[in-house]
Amino acid sequence: MSKYEKKVYGEFSSIVNYLHEAVMSGSASSSYEDGSDYQDGDYQMALRVYERYSWTGANRVSLTLVVAGSHQEYWVTAITSGGSQGLFMKVNTLGESSFLETIVKAIDQL
């Protein structure tokens, strides 16, 4: 599992859409699996789950993305999982790291 978190600033739906496009255009095998949106007053939260095929691990890797906050100040969390080949411990997590790097570049541009 790999994780990246950062505070970003901007308009909520623009941030969510930008990150979604970054994931989907980052790999031909990327797929949007499901998501959820929540709003309570000014507070907004978007949860997204993606998958893509990892050539290095010869399996699928998932990415969970959360954008949450209010007043144009949001906390972004991206966590990847899967892609390892070990039965009792993680071996070869390159697929996770590679998938995370796709979204890290996009988050850092916000």
C-alpha positions in Angstrom: 0.0 0.0 0.0 1.2 3.5 -0.9 -0.3 6.7 0.3 -0.1 10.4 -0.5 -1.9 13.3 1.2 -1.8 17.0 0.6 -3.9 20.2 1.3 -5.0 21.8 -2.0 -7.0 25.0 -2.8 -9.6 25.7 -5.4 -13.1 25.0 -6.5 -14.3 21.6 -5.3 -15.9 20.2 -8.5 -12.9 21.4 -10.6 -10.5 19.6 -8.3 -12.5 16.4 -8.3 -12.9 16.5 -12.1 -9.2 17.3 -12.7 -8.0 14.4 -10.6 -10.5 12.1 -12.2 -9.2 13.0 -15.7 -5.6 12.6 -14.5 -6.3 9.0 -13.3 -8.3 8.0 -16.4 -5.8 9.4 -18.8 -2.8 8.0 -16.9 -3.2 4.5 -18.3 -5.2 2.8 -21.1 -6.4 0.2 -18.6 -7.7 2.7 -16.0 -11.3 2.2 -15.0 -13.6 4.1 -12.6 -15.1 1.5 -10.3 -17.4 3.6 -8.1 -17.7 6.7 -5.9 -19.7 8.6 -3.4 -20.3 12.3 -2.8 -21.4 13.9 0.4 -22.3 17.5 1.3 -23.3 19.0 4.6 -23.5 22.8 4.5 -20.2 24.1 3.2 -18.4 20.8 3.8 -18.0 18.6 0.7 -16.5 15.1 0.3 -15.9 13.0 -2.8 -14.7 9.4 -2.7 -13.5 7.7 -5.8 -12.2 4.1 -6.5 -10.2 3.3 -9.6 -8.4 0.2 -10.9 -5.8 -0.4 -13.6 -3.8 -3.3 -14.9 -0.2 -3.4 -13.6 2.2 -4.9 -16.3 4.9 -5.3 -13.7 2.8 -7.3 -11.3 0.6 -8.9 -14.0 -2.5 -8.1 -12.0 -4.9 -5.2 -11.1 -4.1 -2.4 -8.7 -6.7 -0.1 -7.0 -6.5 3.6 -6.2 -8.8 5.2 -3.6 -9.1 8.9 -3.8 -10.8 11.2 -1.3 -11.2 15.0 -1.5 -12.8 16.6 1.5 -13.1 20.1 3.0 -14.8 23.4 2.6 -14.3 27.1 1.6 -11.9 26.2 -1.3 -9.5 24.4 1.1 -9.5 20.6 0.7 -7.6 17.6 2.0 -6.7 15.1 -0.7 -5.8 11.5 0.2 -4.8 8.9 -2.4 -4.1 5.3 -1.4 -3.2 2.5 -3.7 -3.5 -1.2 -3.0 -3.0 -4.6 -4.7 -0.5 -5.6 -7.2 1.7 -7.6 -4.9 2.5 -11.2 -5.6 3.3 -12.5 -2.1 1.1 -15.0 -0.3 2.0 -13.9 3.3 3.8 -10.7 2.7 3.9 -8.0 0.0 6.4 -8.7 -2.8 6.7 -6.4 -5.9 4.7 -3.3 -5.1 5.9 -1.4 -8.1 2.4 -1.4 -9.6 1.0 0.4 -6.5 3.8 3.0 -6.5 3.5 3.6 -10.3 -0.3 4.1 -10.0 0.1 6.5 -7.1 2.7 8.5 -8.9 0.2 9.2 -11.7 -2.1 11.0 -9.2 0.7 12.6 -7.1 1.8 14.6 -10.2 -1.7 15.9 -10.7 -2.2 16.7 -7.0 1.0 18.7 -6.9 -0.1 20.8 -9.9 -3.2 22.0 -7.9 
